[in-house]
C-alpha cells in the first residue's frame, strides 16, 4: 500500500498557483461594496470664494470710510472717495503743507 508520488513540473506548479491567485482575486472582487457616504459638492469654487471675500472686504472699507468721514468728520460722504482727501492727509503727516 505504498502511495505513489505525483511528479509535478515547474510549469504545472506555476499554473496551479496562478489559478488559485485568480480565484482569490475573484472572491475579493465579489465582496459587496459599502454604500457611498455623503459627498459634498461645492456650489462656488474656492477661487470664487476668495474673490468674493476680497470684494466684501473692499466694500466694507469703502462703507466705513464714507460713514466715518460723513458722520464723525462732518464732511461730504463723496469726499471720502476722492484722492485729494488722502493726498491732503499725507501732506499733513509728512509736514509738507502748502
C-alpha positions as CSV (number, residue, x, y, z in Angstrom):
1,X,0.0,0.0,0.0
2,X,2.6,2.4,-1.0
3,X,1.4,5.7,-2.3
4,X,3.0,6.8,-5.5
5,X,4.3,10.3,-5.5
6,X,2.9,12.5,-8.3
7,X,5.5,14.2,-10.4
8,X,4.7,17.9,-11.0
9,X,6.7,20.1,-13.3
10,X,7.5,23.7,-12.6
11,X,5.1,24.9,-15.3
12,X,2.3,22.9,-13.7
13,X,3.0,24.2,-10.3
14,X,3.1,27.8,-11.6
15,X,-0.2,27.3,-13.4
16,X,-1.8,25.9,-10.2
17,X,-0.6,28.9,-8.2
18,X,-1.9,31.3,-10.8
19,X,-5.3,29.7,-10.8
20,X,-5.6,29.9,-7.0
21,X,-4.5,33.6,-7.2
22,X,-7.1,34.3,-9.8
23,X,-9.8,32.6,-7.7
24,X,-8.8,34.7,-4.6
25,X,-9.0,37.9,-6.7
26,X,-12.4,37.0,-7.9
27,X,-13.7,36.4,-4.4
28,X,-12.3,39.7,-3.2
29,X,-13.9,41.5,-6.2
30,X,-17.3,39.9,-5.4
31,X,-17.5,41.4,-1.9
32,X,-20.4,43.9,-1.6
33,X,-19.2,47.5,-1.7
34,X,-20.2,49.8,1.1
35,X,-22.8,52.4,0.3
36,X,-21.3,55.8,-0.7
37,X,-21.3,58.3,2.1
38,X,-22.3,61.9,1.8
39,X,-20.2,63.7,-0.8
40,X,-20.2,67.5,-0.5
41,X,-20.4,69.3,-3.8
42,X,-19.2,72.9,-3.7
43,X,-21.6,75.4,-5.0
44,X,-18.9,78.0,-5.5
45,X,-15.3,77.1,-6.4
46,X,-12.6,78.2,-3.9
47,X,-11.1,80.8,-6.2
48,X,-14.6,82.5,-6.5
49,X,-14.9,82.4,-2.7
50,X,-11.6,84.2,-2.3
51,X,-12.6,86.9,-4.8
52,X,-15.9,87.4,-3.1
53,X,-14.3,87.7,0.3
54,X,-11.8,90.3,-1.1
55,X,-14.7,92.2,-2.7
56,X,-16.7,92.2,0.6
57,X,-13.6,93.5,2.5
58,X,-13.2,96.3,-0.1
59,X,-16.9,97.1,0.2
60,X,-16.7,97.2,4.0
61,X,-13.7,99.6,3.8
62,X,-15.4,101.9,1.4
63,X,-18.6,101.9,3.5
64,X,-16.6,102.6,6.7
65,X,-14.7,105.4,5.0
66,X,-17.8,107.2,3.8
67,X,-19.7,106.7,7.0
68,X,-16.8,107.8,9.2
69,X,-16.0,110.8,7.0
70,X,-19.6,112.0,6.8
71,X,-20.9,111.1,10.3
72,X,-17.8,111.5,12.5
73,X,-15.9,114.1,10.4
74,X,-19.0,116.1,9.4
75,X,-17.9,116.2,5.7
76,X,-19.5,115.2,2.4
77,X,-19.6,111.4,2.1
78,X,-18.4,111.5,-1.5
79,X,-15.3,113.4,-0.5
80,X,-14.1,110.3,1.3
81,X,-13.6,108.5,-2.0
82,X,-11.6,111.3,-3.7
83,X,-7.8,111.0,-3.9
84,X,-7.3,114.7,-3.0
85,X,-8.6,114.0,0.5
86,X,-5.9,111.4,1.2
87,X,-3.3,113.4,-0.6
88,X,-4.1,116.2,1.9
89,X,-3.8,113.8,4.8
90,X,-0.5,112.5,3.6
91,X,0.8,116.1,3.2
92,X,-0.2,116.8,6.8
93,X,1.6,113.7,8.0
94,X,4.8,114.4,6.1
95,X,4.7,118.1,7.1
96,X,4.5,119.4,3.5
97,X,1.5,121.8,3.6
98,X,1.0,124.4,1.0
